[in-house]
Amino acid sequence: MANKLKLLAESKRFNLFIVGLIVLTSVLIGLDTYPSIAESWGWLINLIDNIILGCFVVEIMIRMGAEGRRPLRYFADPWNVFDFVIVGICLLPIHEQSVAVLRLVRVLRVLRLLKAMPQLRMIIQGMIRSLSSIGYIAILLFIHFYVFAVMGVSFFGRADEVHFGSLQSAMLTLFQVITLENWPDVMQPAREHFPVGGPAFFVVFIVLGTMVIMNLFVGVIVGGMTEAHQEIKKEYESARKAKLQKQDAAPSPAEKIHVIEKTIDDLKDRLRELRESIKS
């Protein structure tokens, strides 16, 4: 039974069926946000939603049953724990009048696509691998903001109290500038009082922040995704090799028939020798 459940859990059709259910429940969650549809077809949406939730519970039972006598091995994979937690949250008894909470719980099922699609898993694993490096880059970015915020308050505090009147307002202003959102308007008061220093301050800040530090984030994440892609590729290759070795190790029906025929021929020879020995 465990082998049959394992074949079912690893089959392509079964996984595509689960992905289809996740997409369907995502569409139902979106339809439920329209008041006219919710009033007319809310009962049908809730019915289909409960059926899909039951299918998710059955899926988890199948995957746990595929582990044989050690079903707790299902939780050895962090992605399985992720799925189990999401389905468990959806099973919590939430009153139907708490529409916002109910929709929030339902929308968590969309996150199951992260596990169902290997490409999304690769991106998430790459981001997780990059967290340590991203932390150091975030510290560098904070230092960049802090230094220029202090400089902005010192130089432009009196000329532009709205944007550089205090350290916290300067930090918020620089965050707006680094997003390149209306930064010429922010620069205008400083430019009027400091025709050269004002534009130079903003140009240097944008070049260092947007063109250098922000690109470091992209580079680190791309490197992490490359490592995750190589790791997933190695896992697939090792699984494929193990499957091929298993197939090679198992004799084919023709080979089994050949072995049986050879054994029968050997037994006939032994019987012939025994008859001759008895006669003699």
Backbone hydrogen bonds in HBPLUS format (Angstrom, degrees):
<---DONOR---> <-ACCEPTOR-->    atom                        ^
c    i                          cat <-CA-CA->   ^        H-A-AA   ^      H-
h    n   atom  resd res      DA  || num        DHA   H-A  angle D-A-AA Bond
n    s   type  num  typ     dist DA aas  dist angle  dist       angle   num
A0005-LEU N   A0001-MET O   2.92 MM   4  6.19 160.1  1.96 151.7 157.1     1
A0006-LYS N   A0002-ALA O   2.87 MM   4  6.05 148.4  1.97 143.5 152.7     2
A0007-LEU N   A0003-ASN O   2.93 MM   4  6.20 158.4  1.98 149.2 154.3     3
A0008-LEU N   A0004-LYS O   2.98 MM   4  6.21 153.4  2.05 144.4 152.1     4
A0009-ALA N   A0005-LEU O   2.83 MM   4  6.03 159.7  1.88 147.7 153.1     5
A0010-GLU N   A0006-LYS O   2.99 MM   4  6.11 146.2  2.11 145.8 154.1     6
A0011-SER N   A0008-LEU O   3.27 MM   3  5.17 153.8  2.34  97.9 105.6     7
A0015-ASN N   A0011-SER O   3.30 MM   4  6.57 163.5  2.33 146.6 150.5     8
A0016-LEU N   A0012-LYS O   2.92 MM   4  6.11 155.4  1.98 149.5 156.8     9
A0017-PHE N   A0013-ARG O   2.88 MM   4  6.06 148.0  1.99 143.8 152.8    10
A0018-ILE N   A0014-PHE O   3.05 MM   4  6.39 151.8  2.13 146.0 152.9    11
A0019-VAL N   A0015-ASN O   2.97 MM   4  6.24 158.5  2.02 146.7 152.6    12
A0020-GLY N   A0016-LEU O   2.89 MM   4  6.11 154.0  1.95 144.6 151.9    13
A0021-LEU N   A0017-PHE O   2.99 MM   4  6.31 148.8  2.09 143.6 151.8    14
A0022-ILE N   A0018-ILE O   2.98 MM   4  6.31 153.4  2.05 148.5 155.7    15
A0023-VAL N   A0019-VAL O   2.96 MM   4  6.26 160.1  2.00 152.0 157.1    16
A0024-LEU N   A0020-GLY O   2.88 MM   4  6.06 156.3  1.94 145.8 153.0    17
A0025-THR N   A0021-LEU O   2.89 MM   4  6.10 162.0  1.92 150.2 154.4    18
A0026-SER N   A0022-ILE O   3.02 MM   4  6.20 143.4  2.15 140.0 150.2    19
A0027-VAL N   A0023-VAL O   3.02 MM   4  6.35 152.9  2.09 147.9 154.4    20
A0028-LEU N   A0024-LEU O   2.97 MM   4  6.28 157.8  2.02 150.6 156.9    21
A0029-ILE N   A0025-THR O   2.99 MM   4  6.15 150.1  2.08 139.8 147.4    22
A0030-GLY N   A0026-SER O   3.14 MM   4  6.45 153.1  2.21 143.8 150.4    23
A0031-LEU N   A0027-VAL O   2.95 MM   4  6.27 156.7  2.00 151.1 157.6    24
A0032-ASP N   A0028-LEU O   2.96 MM   4  6.10 145.8  2.08 144.2 153.0    25
A0033-THR N   A0030-GLY O   3.21 MM   3  5.53 155.7  2.27 105.5 112.8    26
A0034-TYR N   A0031-LEU O   3.17 MM   3  5.75 163.8  2.20 115.0 119.8    27
A0038-ALA N   A0034-TYR O   2.87 MM   4  6.03 163.3  1.90 161.0 166.7    28
A0039-GLU N   A0035-PRO O   2.92 MM   4  6.04 154.4  1.99 149.0 154.3    29
A0040-SER N   A0036-SER O   3.21 MM   4  6.35 156.2  2.27 141.3 147.3    30
A0041-TRP N   A0037-ILE O   2.76 MM   4  5.59 164.9  1.78 153.5 158.9    31
A0042-GLY N   A0038-ALA O   2.91 MM   4  4.32 116.6  2.32 122.2 123.5    32
A0045-ILE N   A0041-TRP O   3.00 MM   4  6.26 159.7  2.04 155.6 161.7    33
A0046-ASN N   A0042-GLY O   2.91 MM   4  6.12 160.4  1.95 151.1 156.1    34
A0047-LEU N   A0043-TRP O   3.00 MM   4  6.16 150.4  2.09 139.6 147.9    35
A0048-ILE N   A0044-LEU O   2.95 MM   4  6.16 172.0  1.95 154.4 155.8    36
A0049-ASP N   A0045-ILE O   2.87 MM   4  5.94 152.0  1.94 142.8 151.9    37
A0050-ASN N   A0046-ASN O   2.94 MM   4  6.12 153.8  2.01 144.4 150.1    38
A0051-ILE N   A0047-LEU O   3.02 MM   4  6.32 153.3  2.09 148.0 155.7    39
A0052-ILE N   A0048-ILE O   2.92 MM   4  6.17 159.5  1.96 151.5 156.5    40
A0053-LEU N   A0049-ASP O   2.98 MM   4  6.20 154.9  2.04 144.4 151.6    41
A0054-GLY N   A0050-ASN O   2.94 MM   4  6.19 152.2  2.02 142.9 150.2    42
A0055-CYS N   A0051-ILE O   2.96 MM   4  6.32 147.6  2.07 144.2 153.3    43
A0056-PHE N   A0052-ILE O   2.97 MM   4  6.32 147.8  2.07 146.8 155.6    44
A0057-VAL N   A0053-LEU O   3.04 MM   4  6.40 150.1  2.13 145.7 153.6    45
A0058-VAL N   A0054-GLY O   2.97 MM   4  6.27 158.5  2.02 149.1 154.8    46
A0059-GLU N   A0055-CYS O   2.86 MM   4  6.08 150.3  1.95 144.0 152.7    47
A0060-ILE N   A0056-PHE O   3.07 MM   4  6.38 157.0  2.12 147.0 151.4    48
A0061-MET N   A0057-VAL O   3.04 MM   4  6.35 157.0  2.10 147.9 154.5    49
A0062-ILE N   A0058-VAL O   2.88 MM   4  6.14 151.8  1.96 149.7 157.4    50
A0063-ARG N   A0059-GLU O   2.95 MM   4  6.26 161.8  1.99 152.3 156.8    51
A0064-MET N   A0060-ILE O   2.89 MM   4  6.09 150.8  1.98 147.4 155.8    52
A0065-GLY N   A0061-MET O   2.81 MM   4  5.93 153.9  1.88 143.4 151.3    53
A0066-ALA N   A0062-ILE O   2.90 MM   4  6.11 132.8  2.12 140.5 153.1    54
A0067-GLU N   A0064-MET O   3.13 MM   3  5.53 156.4  2.19 107.2 114.5    55
A0068-GLY N   A0065-GLY O   3.13 MM   3  5.61 164.3  2.16 114.9 117.7    56
A0073-ARG N   A0070-ARG O   3.16 MM   3  5.94 167.5  2.17 120.0 124.0    57
A0074-TYR N   A0071-PRO O   3.06 MM   3  5.85 166.5  2.08 119.6 123.9    58
A0075-PHE N   A0072-LEU O   3.07 MM   3  5.74 151.7  2.15 116.1 121.6    59
A0076-ALA N   A0073-ARG O   3.00 MM   3  5.15 162.7  2.03 108.3 113.2    60
A0080-ASN N   A0077-ASP O   2.99 MM   3  5.34 128.6  2.27 107.2 120.3    61
A0081-VAL N   A0077-ASP O   3.23 MM   4  6.67 152.7  2.31 150.0 157.9    62
A0082-PHE N   A0078-PRO O   2.92 MM   4  6.19 151.3  2.00 143.7 152.0    63
A0083-ASP N   A0079-TRP O   2.99 MM   4  6.30 155.9  2.05 145.0 150.2    64
A0084-PHE N   A0080-ASN O   2.88 MM   4  6.10 163.7  1.91 150.1 154.8    65
A0085-VAL N   A0081-VAL O   2.92 MM   4  6.10 159.5  1.97 151.9 156.5    66
A0086-ILE N   A0082-PHE O   3.16 MM   4  6.38 161.3  2.20 146.7 151.5    67
A0087-VAL N   A0083-ASP O   2.99 MM   4  6.23 171.6  2.00 159.7 161.4    68
A0088-GLY N   A0084-PHE O   2.85 MM   4  5.92 154.0  1.92 144.0 152.4    69
A0089-ILE N   A0085-VAL O   2.89 MM   4  6.11 152.4  1.97 148.0 154.5    70
A0090-CYS N   A0086-ILE O   3.07 MM   4  6.36 153.3  2.14 145.9 153.2    71
A0091-LEU N   A0087-VAL O   3.13 MM   4  6.40 127.8  2.42 139.3 152.4    72
A0091-LEU N   A0088-GLY O   3.18 MM   3  5.15 138.1  2.36  94.4 106.0    73
A0092-LEU N   A0089-ILE O   3.14 MM   3  5.39 163.6  2.16 108.8 113.9    74
A0098-SER N   A0095-HIS O   3.06 MM   3  5.68 150.9  2.15 115.1 122.8    75
A0099-VAL N   A0097-GLN O   2.87 MM   2  5.42 131.6  2.11 106.1  91.3    76
A0102-LEU N   A0098-SER O   2.92 MM   4  6.06 159.6  1.96 152.7 159.5    77
A0103-ARG N   A0099-VAL O   2.88 MM   4  6.06 159.7  1.92 152.7 157.4    78
A0104-LEU N   A0100-ALA O   2.96 MM   4  6.16 151.7  2.04 142.8 151.3    79
A0105-VAL N   A0101-VAL O   2.92 MM   4  6.18 155.0  1.98 149.4 155.4    80
A0106-ARG N   A0102-LEU O   2.96 MM   4  6.18 156.4  2.01 145.0 151.9    81
A0107-VAL N   A0103-ARG O   2.88 MM   4  6.01 155.9  1.93 148.3 154.4    82
A0108-LEU N   A0105-VAL O   3.26 MM   3  5.44 145.1  2.39  99.1 108.9    83
A0109-ARG N   A0106-ARG O   3.03 MM   3  5.83 158.7  2.08 119.5 124.9    84
A0110-VAL N   A0107-VAL O   3.12 MM   3  5.59 147.7  2.23 109.2 117.4    85
A0111-LEU N   A0108-LEU O   3.01 MM   3  5.49 142.4  2.16 108.2 118.1    86
A0112-ARG N   A0109-ARG O   2.96 MM   3  5.46 158.8  2.00 112.2 119.1    87
A0113-LEU N   A0110-VAL O   3.10 MM   3  5.95 169.3  2.11 121.9 125.3    88
A0114-LEU N   A0111-LEU O   3.00 MM   3  5.68 158.1  2.05 116.3 122.5    89
A0115-LYS N   A0112-ARG O   3.09 MM   3  5.57 140.4  2.26 107.9 117.0    90
A0116-ALA N   A0112-ARG O   3.08 MM   4  6.36 162.0  2.11 148.8 154.5    91
A0117-MET N   A0113-LEU O   3.08 MM   4  5.88 152.1  2.17 144.7 146.7    92
A0120-LEU N   A0117-MET O   3.12 MM   3  5.55 122.1  2.48 109.6 122.3    93
A0121-ARG N   A0117-MET O   3.14 MM   4  6.47 155.8  2.20 150.5 158.0    94
A0122-MET N   A0118-PRO O   2.94 MM   4  6.17 149.7  2.03 145.8 153.1    95
A0123-ILE N   A0119-GLN O   3.19 MM   4  6.53 152.6  2.26 142.8 149.3    96
A0124-ILE N   A0120-LEU O   2.97 MM   4  6.25 165.3  1.99 155.1 158.5    97
A0125-GLN N   A0121-ARG O   2.88 MM   4  6.01 166.8  1.90 152.6 156.6    98
A0126-GLY N   A0122-MET O   2.90 MM   4  6.03 151.1  1.98 141.5 150.0    99
A0127-MET N   A0123-ILE O   2.95 MM   4  6.25 152.3  2.03 147.2 154.3   100
A0128-ILE N   A0124-ILE O   2.91 MM   4  6.20 155.6  1.97 150.6 157.7   101
A0129-ARG N   A0125-GLN O   2.90 MM   4  6.09 156.9  1.96 147.7 153.9   102
A0130-SER N   A0126-GLY O   3.11 MM   4  6.25 133.2  2.34 134.5 146.5   103
A0130-SER N   A0127-MET O   3.14 MM   3  5.03 128.3  2.42  90.5 104.4   104
A0131-LEU N   A0128-ILE O   3.24 MM   3  5.33 165.2  2.26 105.9 110.5   105
A0134-ILE N   A0130-SER O   2.79 MM   4  5.91 158.8  1.83 158.7 166.1   106
A0135-GLY N   A0131-LEU O   2.92 MM   4  6.06 146.2  2.03 145.5 153.1   107
A0137-ILE N   A0133-SER O   3.09 MM   4  6.44 157.4  2.14 149.2 155.9   108
A0138-ALA N   A0134-ILE O   2.79 MM   4  6.01 149.9  1.88 148.3 156.9   109
A0139-ILE N   A0135-GLY O   3.06 MM   4  6.37 148.0  2.16 142.1 150.2   110
A0140-LEU N   A0136-TYR O   3.00 MM   4  6.32 156.1  2.06 145.6 152.0   111
A0141-LEU N   A0137-ILE O   2.82 MM   4  6.11 152.3  1.89 147.8 155.8   112
A0142-PHE N   A0138-ALA O   2.88 MM   4  6.12 151.6  1.96 145.1 152.6   113
A0143-ILE N   A0139-ILE O   2.98 MM   4  6.26 158.1  2.03 149.6 155.2   114
A0144-HIS N   A0140-LEU O   2.97 MM   4  6.22 153.2  2.05 142.6 150.5   115
A0145-PHE N   A0141-LEU O   2.92 MM   4  6.23 157.0  1.98 148.7 154.0   116
A0146-TYR N   A0142-PHE O   2.81 MM   4  6.00 164.7  1.83 153.2 157.8   117
A0147-VAL N   A0143-ILE O   2.93 MM   4  6.04 170.7  1.94 154.4 156.3   118
A0148-PHE N   A0144-HIS O   3.26 MM   4  6.34 170.1  2.27 146.2 149.2   119
A0149-ALA N   A0145-PHE O   2.80 MM   4  5.87 143.7  1.93 146.5 157.6   120
A0150-VAL N   A0146-TYR O   2.99 MM   4  6.21 161.2  2.03 151.4 155.0   121
A0151-MET N   A0147-VAL O   3.03 MM   4  6.30 159.4  2.07 146.0 152.3   122
A0152-GLY N   A0148-PHE O   2.80 MM   4  5.90 151.6  1.88 139.7 147.9   123
A0153-VAL N   A0149-ALA O   2.95 MM   4  6.18 159.4  1.99 151.3 155.4   124
A0154-SER N   A0150-VAL O   3.00 MM   4  6.15 156.2  2.06 145.8 152.7   125
A0155-PHE N   A0151-MET O   2.91 MM   4  6.04 158.5  1.96 151.8 156.9   126
A0156-PHE N   A0152-GLY O   2.75 MM   4  5.39 155.6  1.81 142.9 151.3   127
A0157-GLY N   A0153-VAL O   3.16 MM   4  4.46 128.5  2.44 116.6 118.7   128
A0160-ASP N   A0156-PHE O   2.87 MM   4  5.73 152.7  1.94 152.4 156.7   129
A0164-PHE N   A0160-ASP O   2.89 MM   4  5.78 157.9  1.94 154.0 161.4   130
A0165-GLY N   A0161-GLU O   3.03 MM   4  3.85 115.8  2.46 115.0 109.8   131
A0170-ALA N   A0166-SER O   2.97 MM   4  6.11 148.4  2.07 143.8 152.9   132
A0171-MET N   A0167-LEU O   2.94 MM   4  6.20 152.1  2.01 147.4 154.7   133
A0172-LEU N   A0168-GLN O   3.03 MM   4  6.29 159.5  2.07 146.5 151.4   134
A0173-THR N   A0169-SER O   2.90 MM   4  6.05 152.6  1.98 141.1 149.2   135
A0174-LEU N   A0170-ALA O   2.90 MM   4  6.10 159.0  1.94 149.1 154.2   136
A0175-PHE N   A0171-MET O   3.00 MM   4  6.26 144.1  2.14 141.5 151.5   137
A0176-GLN N   A0172-LEU O   3.08 MM   4  6.42 151.2  2.16 143.8 151.0   138
A0177-VAL N   A0173-THR O   2.91 MM   4  6.23 151.6  1.99 146.0 154.9   139
A0178-ILE N   A0174-LEU O   2.88 MM   4  6.06 157.0  1.93 147.7 152.5   140
A0179-THR N   A0176-GLN O   3.30 MM   3  5.35 139.1  2.48  96.1 107.1   141
A0181-GLU N   A0176-GLN O   3.45 MM   5  5.99 166.6  2.47 165.3 161.5   142
A0180-LEU N   A0177-VAL O   2.81 MM   3  5.04 155.8  1.87 109.8 117.1   143
A0185-ASP N   A0182-ASN O   3.20 MM   3  5.55 127.3  2.49 104.4 116.5   144
A0186-VAL N   A0182-ASN O   3.32 MM   4  6.74 151.0  2.41 145.5 153.6   145
A0187-MET N   A0183-TRP O   2.96 MM   4  6.13 146.7  2.07 145.8 154.9   146
A0188-GLN N   A0184-PRO O   3.10 MM   4  6.15 128.5  2.38 138.0 149.5   147
A0191-ARG N   A0187-MET O   2.86 MM   4  5.99 149.8  1.95 156.0 166.1   148
A0192-GLU N   A0188-GLN O   2.99 MM   4  6.24 144.9  2.12 151.8 160.5   149
A0194-PHE N   A0190-ALA O   2.78 MM   4  5.77 149.2  1.88 147.1 157.2   150
A0198-GLY N   A0194-PHE O   2.97 MM   4  5.09 152.7  2.05 129.0 137.0   151
A0200-ALA N   A0196-VAL O   3.19 MM   4  6.27 158.9  2.24 148.5 155.0   152
A0201-PHE N   A0197-GLY O   2.93 MM   4  6.00 151.2  2.01 145.2 152.0   153
A0202-PHE N   A0198-GLY O   3.30 MM   4  6.64 163.6  2.33 155.6 158.0   154
A0203-VAL N   A0199-PRO O   2.89 MM   4  6.01 161.0  1.93 153.3 159.3   155
A0204-VAL N   A0200-ALA O   2.99 MM   4  6.01 167.4  2.01 147.8 151.4   156
A0205-PHE N   A0201-PHE O   3.06 MM   4  6.19 159.6  2.10 144.3 150.6   157
A0206-ILE N   A0202-PHE O   2.94 MM   4  6.06 164.2  1.96 149.1 153.1   158
A0207-VAL N   A0203-VAL O   2.93 MM   4  6.06 165.4  1.95 151.4 155.9   159
A0208-LEU N   A0204-VAL O   3.00 MM   4  6.06 170.4  2.00 151.3 154.1   160
A0209-GLY N   A0205-PHE O   2.85 MM   4  5.81 157.6  1.90 145.1 152.6   161
A0210-THR N   A0206-ILE O   2.77 MM   4  5.36 146.7  1.88 137.0 147.4   162
A0211-MET N   A0207-VAL O   3.20 MM   4  5.07 127.9  2.49 112.8 126.9   163
A0213-ILE N   A0208-LEU O   3.10 MM   5  6.40 169.9  2.11 156.1 158.2   164
A0214-MET N   A0209-GLY O   3.02 MM   5  6.25 151.5  2.11 155.9 164.6   165
A0216-LEU N   A0212-VAL O   3.11 MM   4  6.44 132.1  2.35 140.5 153.5   166
A0216-LEU N   A0213-ILE O   2.98 MM   3  5.07 131.4  2.22  97.1 111.0   167
A0217-PHE N   A0214-MET O   3.17 MM   3  5.28 125.5  2.48  96.9 109.4   168
A0218-VAL N   A0214-MET O   3.38 MM   4  6.82 157.1  2.44 143.6 148.4   169
A0219-GLY N   A0215-ASN O   2.90 MM   4  6.16 162.2  1.94 149.6 154.4   170
A0220-VAL N   A0216-LEU O   2.93 MM   4  6.09 160.9  1.97 151.4 155.8   171
A0221-ILE N   A0217-PHE O   3.01 MM   4  6.20 166.2  2.02 154.4 158.1   172
A0222-VAL N   A0218-VAL O   2.90 MM   4  6.06 161.9  1.93 152.5 157.9   173
A0223-GLY N   A0219-GLY O   2.95 MM   4  6.11 156.5  2.01 143.8 150.5   174
A0224-GLY N   A0220-VAL O   2.92 MM   4  6.19 154.2  1.99 146.5 153.7   175
A0225-MET N   A0221-ILE O   2.88 MM   4  6.14 155.8  1.94 150.3 156.7   176
A0226-THR N   A0222-VAL O   2.93 MM   4  6.14 147.3  2.04 144.6 153.7   177
A0227-GLU N   A0223-GLY O   3.07 MM   4  6.36 158.2  2.12 147.7 152.6   178
A0228-ALA N   A0224-GLY O   2.95 MM   4  6.19 158.4  1.99 146.6 153.0   179
A0229-HIS N   A0225-MET O   2.82 MM   4  5.96 153.1  1.89 143.0 150.5   180
A0230-GLN N   A0226-THR O   2.99 MM   4  6.24 158.7  2.03 147.6 152.8   181
A0231-GLU N   A0227-GLU O   2.93 MM   4  6.17 154.0  2.00 147.2 154.7   182
A0232-ILE N   A0228-ALA O   2.90 MM   4  6.10 165.5  1.92 152.7 156.2   183
A0233-LYS N   A0229-HIS O   2.90 MM   4  6.01 154.4  1.96 144.9 152.8   184
A0234-LYS N   A0230-GLN O   2.93 MM   4  6.14 151.6  2.01 142.8 150.0   185
A0235-GLU N   A0231-GLU O   2.96 MM   4  6.27 153.7  2.03 147.0 154.4   186
A0236-TYR N   A0232-ILE O   2.98 MM   4  6.26 160.2  2.02 151.1 155.5   187
A0237-GLU N   A0233-LYS O   2.94 MM   4  6.14 157.9  1.99 146.6 153.1   188
A0238-SER N   A0234-LYS O   2.84 MM   4  6.01 162.5  1.87 151.7 156.2   189
A0239-ALA N   A0235-GLU O   2.93 MM   4  6.09 157.1  1.98 146.1 152.7   190
A0240-ARG N   A0236-TYR O   2.86 MM   4  6.03 152.4  1.93 144.7 152.7   191
A0241-LYS N   A0237-GLU O   2.87 MM   4  6.08 157.9  1.92 149.2 155.1   192
A0242-ALA N   A0238-SER O   2.91 MM   4  6.08 158.7  1.95 145.0 151.2   193
A0243-LYS N   A0239-ALA O   2.97 MM   4  6.14 150.6  2.05 141.0 149.0   194
A0244-LEU N   A0240-ARG O   2.90 MM   4  6.17 155.6  1.96 146.7 153.4   195
A0245-GLN N   A0241-LYS O   2.80 MM   4  6.04 160.6  1.84 153.1 158.5   196
A0246-LYS N   A0242-ALA O   2.95 MM   4  6.08 150.0  2.04 139.7 148.0   197
A0247-GLN N   A0243-LYS O   2.93 MM   4  6.20 151.3  2.02 143.3 151.2   198
A0248-ASP N   A0244-LEU O   2.82 MM   4  6.10 151.7  1.90 147.4 155.7   199
A0249-ALA N   A0245-GLN O   2.80 MM   4  5.97 148.8  1.90 142.9 151.8   200
A0250-ALA N   A0246-LYS O   3.07 MM   4  6.24 149.0  2.17 142.4 149.5   201
A0256-LYS N   A0252-SER O   2.98 MM   4  6.31 154.8  2.05 153.5 161.1   202
A0257-ILE N   A0253-PRO O   2.97 MM   4  6.23 159.5  2.01 149.7 154.6   203
A0258-HIS N   A0254-ALA O   2.95 MM   4  6.20 154.3  2.02 144.9 152.3   204
A0259-VAL N   A0255-GLU O   2.94 MM   4  6.19 156.6  1.99 148.8 154.6   205
A0260-ILE N   A0256-LYS O   2.95 MM   4  6.23 158.1  1.99 150.2 156.2   206
A0261-GLU N   A0257-ILE O   2.90 MM   4  6.12 164.8  1.93 152.3 156.3   207
A0262-LYS N   A0258-HIS O   2.93 MM   4  6.11 158.1  1.98 147.1 153.4   208
A0263-THR N   A0259-VAL O   2.92 MM   4  6.15 153.8  1.99 144.8 152.2   209
A0264-ILE N   A0260-ILE O   2.90 MM   4  6.20 156.7  1.96 151.8 158.0   210
A0265-ASP N   A0261-GLU O   2.94 MM   4  6.20 158.8  1.99 149.9 155.3   211
A0266-ASP N   A0262-LYS O   2.96 MM   4  6.22 155.2  2.02 147.0 153.8   212
A0267-LEU N   A0263-THR O   2.95 MM   4  6.23 155.0  2.01 147.0 154.0   213
A0268-LYS N   A0264-ILE O   2.93 MM   4  6.22 152.5  2.01 149.0 156.4   214
A0269-ASP N   A0265-ASP O   3.03 MM   4  6.28 157.8  2.08 148.4 153.8   215
A0270-ARG N   A0266-ASP O   2.98 MM   4  6.27 157.3  2.03 148.0 154.3   216
A0271-LEU N   A0267-LEU O   2.91 MM   4  6.16 156.9  1.96 148.1 154.4   217
A0272-ARG N   A0268-LYS O   2.93 MM   4  6.14 156.6  1.98 149.6 155.7   218
A0273-GLU N   A0269-ASP O   2.98 MM   4  6.24 158.6  2.03 149.2 154.7   219
A0274-LEU N   A0270-ARG O   2.92 MM   4  6.19 155.0  1.98 147.6 154.9   220
A0275-ARG N   A0271-LEU O   2.93 MM   4  6.21 159.7  1.98 151.5 156.3   221
A0276-GLU N   A0272-ARG O   3.05 MM   4  6.29 162.5  2.09 150.0 154.5   222
A0277-SER N   A0273-GLU O   2.96 MM   4  6.16 153.3  2.03 145.8 153.5   223
A0278-ILE N   A0274-LEU O   2.90 MM   4  6.16 150.2  1.99 147.7 156.0   224
A0279-LYS N   A0275-ARG O   2.95 MM   4  6.19 165.4  1.97 153.9 157.3   225
A0280-SER N   A0276-GLU O   2.99 MM   4  6.14 159.9  2.03 145.4 151.1   226
